Amino acid sequence: ISHQNIKLPSSYLLSNLTKYTPSTFISTIKTQMGQSSSFTTVMVAVLLVMMFGSAYSGNFFNEFDLTWGDHRGKIFNGGNMLSLSLDRVSGSGFKSKKEYLFGRIDMQLKLVAGNSAGTVTTYYLSSQGATHDEIDFEFLGNETGKPYVLHTNVFAQGKGNREQQFYLWFDPTKNFHTYSIVWRPQHIIFLVDNLPIRVFNNAEKLGVPFPKNQPMMIYSSLWNADDWATRGGLVKTDWSKAPFTAYYRGFNAAACTVSSGCDPKFKTSLSDSELQTANELNAYGRRRLRWVQKYFMIYNYCSDLKRFPRGFPPECRRSRV
């Protein structure tokens, strides 16, 4: 693999942790180890994650409450790791202690390994009530060797039905990967390992509601949905493989909260990115988005003629990818 193709998540490019910024760190290491080696670049990436990524990881004891599932949800490793489990009796879940209104939310997940058919792991933002807002990541399990389906959705004022689904370009059960939501008044961006996979733009001028007034909490759960999750419910959960377990780490919220205002990293996390200008994806970000949607998108409500025979929803007409 060429070092020119390795890009570090912009959430790691934060310079006030140590005497080094990432750029000076890279320069220093490459000077000492040589410029051209791909191994050098990989080592730099690993060291950056260790130095900068872990230092910005929130503590699960401080940030979240285990809300259901009894002992099936666990916080361990000094608050740096969390796991949710599912067995025949119950699944489990957690929610944030804080409510957020705009920002960037990052979470690293390692999904249920092996035969995960019938299981659903969710990670989402939501408010409460009949007119709630919601921004969803849902991971639909599958039989061993078959890919997970990443399901995304956006609810505004209680209305959803804005689904896009993707396969992933890696095995999400082998290692941790970062799943991010950038929520701004102008748009919502879904990212996987800092690659944009979906943009939902504010189309209020077209009469489309947009989540911007209701603070939302972060939720996650692992539960049984074998009546629909895998091949429309044809493949059922194999309880002989239980318990099923998903793992979490690396939580980071550069966001505004109801309780304590805006995090100082809020502005830079949204604007000083290799993917974004102030209000939208830049040219590089749009190219990455088109790549993901061309090769890995498997469902888009904006192209479902059977579902919308009289015309697509108005936000689909202004979609920019």
Secondary structure by P-SEA (a helix, b strand, c coil): cccccccccccccccccccccaaaaaaaaaaacccccaaaaaaaaaaaaaccccccbbbcccccccccccccccccccccbbbbbbccccccbbbbcbbbcbbbbbbbbbccccccccbbbbbbcccccccccccbbbbbbbcccbbbbbbbbccccccccbbbbbbbccccccbbbbbbbbbcccbbbbbccccccccccccccccccccccbbbbbbbbccccccccccccccccccccccbbbbbcbbbbcccccccccccccccccccccccccccccaaaaaaaaaaaaccccccccccccccccccccccccccc
